Amino acid sequence: MLLIQAILLTLTLTYYIYNNLFLNAKVSSGGSATPNITLAAENGKVVIFLDSKVYYQRLHIRAFATGMSETAAQFQGWTAVDSALLNTATANYAVPYMNRFAGMVSIDGNVGIGTTSTGTYKLAVEGTIGARRMQVKQTSWADFVFQQEYQLPPLYDVENYISINKHLSGIPTAEDVQKEGIDVGEMNKLLLQKVEELTLYIIDLKKQVDQIQSPRK
């Protein structure tokens, strides 16, 4: 059996060197792999070590810099060597990824966008999310309000609760929302429950009005 494995590495690596140290280094991947990358200094040369061992891997380097009167000759002569870093290599720096992906991506663990503190969330975003549509799947919905056995709260009880608590029964308070946020799906269910209750109140009031306005026999 012949097994052929090929991989495309498209990496954009940026870094600064100051006092023989690598500063503000970061890498973005536009391909299907994100191998560990280490910057190091070996005998006065910059070494980019890719921790990747696959068949038919090809390497093409384009390098440039600005700000220190660089010349093109300073960024020529790169060679690809299949070897580990030398023991004498200095200023070793593991480069973090600032990734850009295309296509379908599967990621283990939690993801942070604009933040490194994801807490217990699978996806944590510090900022505004823009989307054309969003689907939230619920295990239950508020149509139980229309079941015959549902006990619709009397309006006087609703009024009394609002007067004391300054919010609707079953709805989080402003303080709770500020502290804990809201579950979008659960909040929509609660709001629908209140709309359905209002619908029943209106139907009942309409019946009372019709009864009052109907001509006496």
N, C-alpha and C positions, 0 to 999 in steps of 0.2 A: 504494500500500500504506500502510495506517495502522498505525503502531506505537505502542502505548500501554504504558508501563511504570509500575508503581506499586510503592512500597516502604513498609514499615512500620518506623518507627524507634521503639523503646521503650527509652529510655535513662534510667538513674538516675545522676545526677551529684552527688557530694558534695565539698565543699572548705571550707577555712577561709581567712580573710584576716587577716593580722597584719602590721603595718607596711607596708601596701600590697603584700604578697606573698601569693601563693596557696600554701597549705600542705596536705599530705596529700590532694591531689585524686585522685580515682579515679572511674571510671565502669563501670557494668555494663550489658550489652545483653541485653534479653529478647526481641529481635526477630531479624530475619534479616540485619541489617547492623551493621557496627561502623565507622562513618566516623571519620577522625581528628578529634579535638576539641582546640581550643586555648582556654584561658582568657586573657583580657586585660583591661586597664583602658583605657577610652577616655573622656576628659573626665569623669572621676569616676564612670563607670558600669562595671559588670561586663559584659563581652561574652563570650558563648559562641559560638565560631566552629565550625560543622560543615562539614568539607570533604566535601560531598556535593552532587551536582548530578544529580537524577533528576526525572522527570515526576511530577506529582501528589503531591509530597511535602507532608505536612501537619505542622504544628507546634503542639503544645499544651503549655504550661508550667505546672507546679504547683511553687511554691517556698516554702520555709519555713526558719527557723533557730531555734536555741535558745541561751541562755546569755548574751546581751548586751542584755537588755531590748528585744528587737526588737518591732516592731509590724507588723500586717498591711500597712499602707501602704508599708512598705519593700520589699515583695515584689510590688508591682503595677506595671503599666505596661510589662511586657515587650512588645517588638515584634519581628517577624520582618522582616529586611532581606536582600535578595539582593545582597550585596556582600562584598568582601574586607575584611580588617582594615585599619584606617587605618595609615598609616606612623608616626603619632604614638602608636600603642598601646604601652602599657608593661606590664611584669610578665608578658610572654607565657609561658604554661606549657602544654606538651603533656601532656594528661591520659592516664595509662595505663589500660588496661582491666583490670577484674576481672570477667570475663565469666560469665554464666549463660546456657546455651543450652537450647533445647527442640527436640525432633525430631532428625533426622539432621544431623550437623555434619561437614563436611570441613575439615581444617586442614592447611595446608602447614607443613613444618618439624617441630621437636620440641615436645613439650608437657610442662610441669612442673606438678605439683600439690603445693603446699606447699614448693616449691623452685624456684630459678631456675637451678640447675646440672643440666642434663639429660645432659651428657656426650655419649656416642654413642647414647643411648637415644631411641627415638621417643616414649616415655612414661616419665617419671621421677616417682615418688611418694615423698614423705617422710612416711611414716606407714603405717597398716594399710589394706589393701584388703578390703572385704567384698563377697561375691558369692554368689549361689545356686549358680551353676555356672560352670565355666571349662573351655574346650576348648583344648588345645594340640595342634597338628598335628605329627606326626613323619614323617620320611621313611623311618625304619627302626624295627624293633621287635626284641625279644629272643628270638623264637621260633627263631632259629638254634641255640639250645641243644639243641633236640629233633631237629636234623638228624643223620643217621647219622654224618657225617664229623666232628661236633663232638668235640673232645678234652676230656673232663671232667677237670679237675685232680684228681690223687689227694688224698685227704683229708690225708695226711701232709704233702704239699706246702703245702696250705692252712694247716695248723697251723704249719708252719715259717715261712711268710710272715707270719702274724699275730704270731707270737712276735717276729719281727725288726722289723716295720714298724708294729705296733699298729693296723692297719686292714686291711680287706679289699682284695684285689687289684682294681684297676680303679675303686675308690671313692675320691673325693677325701678328703684328710686334713682334720682339724678346722682346721688352720692355713690350708689352701687355701680352705675354705668361708668362714672369717672374713675372708679377704683379698679373694676374688674373688666370693663368693656361689655360687649354684648355678643351673644351667639346669634348670628344673622338668621339662620334657619328657625331657631326657637323663638326669636323675637317676631318674625313674620307670622308664626303660628299663633302667638299670643295676641298680636294685633288683629289677625283674622277672627279670633275668638271674640274680641270686643266688637268687631264689625257685625258679626253674626248675632251677637246679643242685641246690639242696637237695632238690627233688622227686625228681630222678634218684638222688641219694645214698640217700634213704629207700627208693625202690623197690629199689635194689641191696641195701641192708641187709635189707629184708624177704625178699628171695629167699634171702639167706644164712641168715637165721633159719629160714625154712621148710625149707631143706635140712637144717639141723642137727636140727630137731624132727621131721622126717619119719621114720617107723619104717623101720629097716633091713630089707631083704629078705634 
